[in-house]
Amino acid sequence: MKLTVNGIAHDVVSAPLATLLDVLREDLGITSPKAGCEQGGCGACTVLVDGEPQRACLTPAASLEGLEVTTVEGLGAPESLSPLQQAFTHHYAAQCGFCTSGMMLAAEGYLKRGGTDDREAIQEALAGHVCRCTGYVKIIDAVAAAARGDSFDLTVTAPSAGMTNLGGV
């Protein structure tokens, strides 16, 4: 089967029902999608399929022939971060980083669909994505900043708005 990931076509030989998560991680060496719950509940494995967030742990890779898969590596490179990656960096929206790629791709899908900086809409777009470290406040701040088109000095982290990870949303 041919699988296009981050704009690169790959010939993949895998079992017919191999999950996209397994193919990405084991066959292609793309490790940003994480194997969290492997039941679709945590969102750590989220990728974009033709621009829409999808759980890689539940998706048979064979069903994606002819479609474009994007992982966090497809958003931007370390020397040329995408606006959303810049916002996550500036707002310190990643702590341990386990959920970050899935969270970021769900946010990217939201922004590509015309998402705004409305906090409730961002919360809805990220529903089902579990982060055990941040309390979501900084993640929502980062997505809102990207939606507004804010620019950043990446040598400076955004000041906290008085919220802690215990402040919750």
N, C-alpha and C positions, 0 to 999 in steps of 0.2 A: 504494500500500500504506500501511497505517497502522502506524506504529512507535512504541511507547511507550518513552520513555527518561527515566529519573529522574522518573517519574510524569506526564510530559507527553506527550500524543498528538501525533504529527507525521504529516502526509501527505507521503509521500516518493515521488518519481518517480525511479526508477533502473533501470539495466539489470537483468534478471532474476537474473544471477549476481554482481551487485555485492556485495563483501564488506561485512560490518557495519562493519569498520574504515574503509573508504572512505566509506560513508554517514555514519557519525558525524563523521569529520573534515572531509570535503569538503562534504557536503550540510547537516549540522546545526551545523558549527562547534565540535564538542566535541572538543578536542584532547588530553584526558588520556590516552586510549588511544594508545600510541605504535606507529609502524611500525618495528619492530626488524628481525627476520629475515624477516618476512612469510611464514614457513613453519611457524609454530606452535611453534617450538623455544625461543624466549627468554622468552615470557610477558609482554612489555611491552604487548601489546594486550589483555590479559585484561580482560573485563567480567563482570558477573553476568547470567545469563539465568534469570529466575525463581529467583534466589538461588544458582544454581550457576555456578562459574567456567567461562568458555568463551573460547577464542581468537577474537577478533573478526576476525583476518586470514584465518581459515579458514571463517568462518560466512557463508553467503549471507544477506544481509539479508532477502530475501523469505521465508525459512524461519521468520521470527520474528513473523509477524503473530499478534496475540493474546497475545504473551508480553511480560513486563516486562524491559527492559534497564536495568541500573544501571551507571553509570560512577562514578568517584571523586567527581564533583560531587554525586552523589545520596546520598553518605554523610553529608555535613555541609557547612555553609557556613563561610567563614573566621571569622565571628563566633560560630559555634556548631558546633565540630568534634565529630564522633562520637567515642566512646571510643577506637576504634582509631586515628583520626587524632591524637587527643591523645597516645596512647601512642607513635606514630611520632615526633611532635614532641618529646616529653619525652626519649625515648631516642636522639634524633638518628639515627633509622633511615633517613634519606634523605640522601644526599650529593649526587650530581649530579642525582638525581630522575628520571632516565629510566625506571628500572624501577619506581618507587614506586607509581604508580597500579595497575599490574598485580599487583604484589606485595601491595598493600593489599587489592585485591578478592579475590585468592585467600585471603588471611588472613580477610577478612570472611566468605567462604563457609565456611571452616573453623570459625570461631566460631559462625556461625548453625547449623551442624550439631552443635553441642554440644562443639566443640573445647575442650581443656583447656590448661593451661600446660606440659604434657609436651613437652620440647624435641625429642625424637625424632618425636613426632606432628606437631609444627609443621614440622619439617624435611621430613617426608613430604608434608604438605599444600602446601608451597612448592616441592617438587621440580619441576624444569623451568622455574623462574623464575630468570633469570640477572641477577646484580648484579655489576658489575665494580668497584664502589667499596668496599663496606662489609665484605666477608667474612662477611656474614650474621649475625654475632653480635648486633649491635644490633637488627636486624630481628626475630630470634627473641626477644630480650628484650622488644621492644615487643609482639609478638603474645602472649607469655606474660603480660605485665602486663595487657593488655586482657582476656585469658581469665580472669584472677583478679579483674578488676573494680577494679584499682588506680585511684586518682584522682591527679591531677597538678597541680602548680603549673607552668604553662607558661612562667613566667618563668625557670625553672631547668631546666637539662639534667641528666639523670641522670649520676652519676659512672660512669666506666668501671670495669669489674670486673677491670682488669689485662689485658684482652684488647685486641689491636690488630686492625686489619683483616688482618694477617698471621697472627693466631692461628687463624683458620679454624674450621670446625665439621665 
